[in-house]
Amino acid sequence: MNMVHPIRDKKQIEVVKSYLKSKSVRDYLMFQVGISSALRISDILRLQIKHIWNNRKPVDFIEINEKKTSKYKRFPVTPNLAKAIKEYAAEYDMSDPEAFVFRSRKGSTKAITRQQAVTILNHACDMCGVSEKFGTHGMRKTWGYFAFKNGISLDYISIALKVR
């Protein structure tokens, strides 16, 4: 298994966000969800419109049962994430609550694959000069890194990330 690293520099995170946003609002939102939630990529890709959108506005909390652990997870939608959701809603059809958020080109009934998510993130990081290896799990690690830097205890972070 390849080792990935978090993005530790906030300026680099902003550069990656800007790059992704210029290419695809969908990909930008995927990155925003990843660094804001500590969700695994398998859970991010399963998100449906009903998880992020409620009658013309972003939800206050995203709630999901994790695929790997089957545990319920609820996290707040930050102002930055809410802004990304609104930008996504301006570009994509939000009328079908069962449609996947991170839709493939094959339509709203299919989400992009994990491999496609890895390709998107690796390409963005390469284009933005991120020197360390970054992948889908790197979004989770980035969340953990900044949670720790903001004073959240390692005990809480390890519970949130299920690190043992």
C-alpha positions as CSV (number, residue, x, y, z in Angstrom):
1,M,0.0,0.0,0.0
2,N,1.3,3.4,-0.9
3,M,1.9,6.0,1.8
4,V,0.1,9.3,1.3
5,H,0.6,12.5,3.2
6,P,-1.6,15.5,4.2
7,I,-1.2,18.9,2.7
8,R,0.3,20.8,5.6
9,D,0.4,24.2,4.1
10,K,-2.8,26.2,4.0
11,K,-1.6,28.2,1.0
12,Q,-1.1,24.9,-1.0
13,I,-4.6,23.9,0.0
14,E,-6.0,27.1,-1.4
15,V,-4.0,26.7,-4.6
16,V,-5.4,23.1,-5.0
17,K,-8.9,24.4,-4.4
18,S,-8.5,27.2,-6.9
19,Y,-7.1,24.8,-9.5
20,L,-9.9,22.2,-9.0
21,K,-12.6,25.0,-9.0
22,S,-11.2,26.3,-12.4
23,K,-11.5,22.8,-13.9
24,S,-14.7,21.4,-12.3
25,V,-17.0,22.5,-9.5
26,R,-17.7,18.8,-8.9
27,D,-14.1,18.0,-8.2
28,Y,-13.7,21.2,-6.1
29,L,-16.6,20.1,-4.0
30,M,-15.2,16.6,-3.6
31,F,-11.9,18.1,-2.2
32,Q,-13.8,20.4,0.1
33,V,-15.9,17.6,1.5
34,G,-12.8,15.5,1.9
35,I,-10.8,18.0,3.9
36,S,-13.8,19.2,5.9
37,S,-15.2,15.9,7.0
38,A,-12.6,13.2,7.5
39,L,-14.9,10.8,5.5
40,R,-13.3,8.0,3.5
41,I,-13.5,8.3,-0.2
42,S,-15.9,5.4,-0.4
43,D,-18.4,7.5,1.7
44,I,-17.7,10.7,-0.1
45,L,-18.5,9.1,-3.5
46,R,-21.8,7.7,-2.1
47,L,-23.1,11.1,-1.2
48,Q,-26.4,11.9,-2.8
49,I,-28.1,15.3,-3.3
50,K,-30.3,14.7,-0.2
51,H,-27.2,14.5,1.9
52,I,-26.0,18.0,1.0
53,W,-29.1,20.0,-0.2
54,N,-32.4,20.8,1.4
55,N,-34.9,22.9,-0.5
56,R,-32.8,25.5,-2.2
57,K,-30.0,25.6,0.4
58,P,-27.1,23.5,1.8
59,V,-28.0,21.3,4.8
60,D,-26.6,22.3,8.2
61,F,-25.2,18.8,8.8
62,I,-24.2,16.0,6.5
63,E,-25.3,12.7,7.9
64,I,-24.3,9.3,6.6
65,N,-23.7,5.7,7.7
66,E,-20.1,4.8,6.9
67,K,-19.7,2.0,4.4
68,K,-16.7,0.4,6.1
69,T,-17.9,0.5,9.8
70,S,-21.6,0.9,9.3
71,K,-21.5,3.6,11.9
72,Y,-23.5,6.8,11.8
73,K,-21.5,9.9,11.1
74,R,-22.7,13.5,11.4
75,F,-20.6,16.6,10.8
76,P,-21.4,20.3,10.4
77,V,-21.3,22.0,7.0
78,T,-18.7,24.7,7.4
79,P,-19.2,28.1,5.8
80,N,-16.6,27.2,3.1
81,L,-18.2,23.9,2.4
82,A,-21.7,25.6,2.2
83,K,-20.3,28.0,-0.3
84,A,-18.9,25.1,-2.4
85,I,-22.3,23.4,-2.3
86,K,-24.0,26.5,-3.5
87,E,-21.6,26.9,-6.3
88,Y,-22.2,23.2,-7.2
89,A,-26.0,23.8,-7.1
90,A,-25.7,26.7,-9.5
91,E,-24.1,24.4,-12.1
92,Y,-25.8,21.0,-11.5
93,D,-29.3,19.8,-11.3
94,M,-30.3,19.4,-7.7
95,S,-33.9,18.2,-8.3
96,D,-33.4,14.5,-7.8
97,P,-32.5,13.8,-4.1
98,E,-31.3,10.3,-5.0
99,A,-28.8,11.4,-7.6
100,F,-25.1,11.1,-6.8
101,V,-23.3,14.3,-6.0
102,F,-20.1,13.2,-7.7
103,R,-21.7,11.9,-10.9
104,S,-19.8,10.2,-13.6
105,R,-20.3,11.2,-17.3
106,K,-22.5,8.1,-17.5
107,G,-25.3,10.0,-15.7
108,S,-26.7,10.7,-12.2
109,T,-27.2,7.0,-11.4
110,K,-23.5,6.4,-11.3
111,A,-20.8,8.1,-9.2
112,I,-17.2,8.5,-10.3
113,T,-15.0,5.7,-9.3
114,R,-12.3,5.7,-6.6
115,Q,-9.7,5.4,-9.3
116,Q,-11.1,8.5,-11.0
117,A,-11.0,10.4,-7.7
118,V,-7.4,9.5,-7.2
119,T,-6.5,10.6,-10.8
120,I,-8.3,13.9,-10.2
121,L,-6.6,14.6,-6.9
122,N,-3.1,13.5,-8.1
123,H,-3.3,15.6,-11.2
124,A,-4.4,18.7,-9.3
125,C,-1.6,18.2,-6.7
126,D,0.9,17.7,-9.5
127,M,-0.3,20.8,-11.3
128,C,-0.1,22.8,-8.0
129,G,3.3,21.7,-7.0
130,V,2.4,19.6,-4.0
131,S,5.6,17.7,-3.5
132,E,4.5,14.9,-1.2
133,K,2.4,12.0,-2.5
134,F,-1.3,12.8,-2.0
135,G,-4.3,10.6,-2.7
136,T,-7.9,10.3,-1.6
137,H,-6.8,9.3,1.9
138,G,-4.6,12.4,2.0
139,M,-7.8,14.4,2.4
140,R,-8.6,12.6,5.6
141,K,-5.1,13.1,6.8
142,T,-5.3,16.8,6.0
143,W,-8.4,17.1,8.1
144,G,-6.6,15.3,11.0
145,Y,-3.5,17.4,10.7
146,F,-5.4,20.7,10.9
147,A,-7.6,19.4,13.7
148,F,-4.5,18.6,15.7
149,K,-3.0,22.0,14.8
150,N,-6.2,23.7,16.1
151,G,-5.9,22.0,19.5
152,I,-8.1,19.0,19.1
153,S,-6.7,16.1,21.2
154,L,-5.1,13.1,19.5
155,D,-7.5,10.9,21.4
156,Y,-10.5,12.6,19.7
157,I,-8.9,12.6,16.3
158,S,-8.0,9.0,16.5
159,I,-11.7,8.2,17.5
160,A,-12.9,10.3,14.6
161,L,-10.6,8.7,12.1
162,K,-10.8,5.2,13.8
163,V,-7.0,5.0,14.0
164,R,-5.7,2.2,16.1
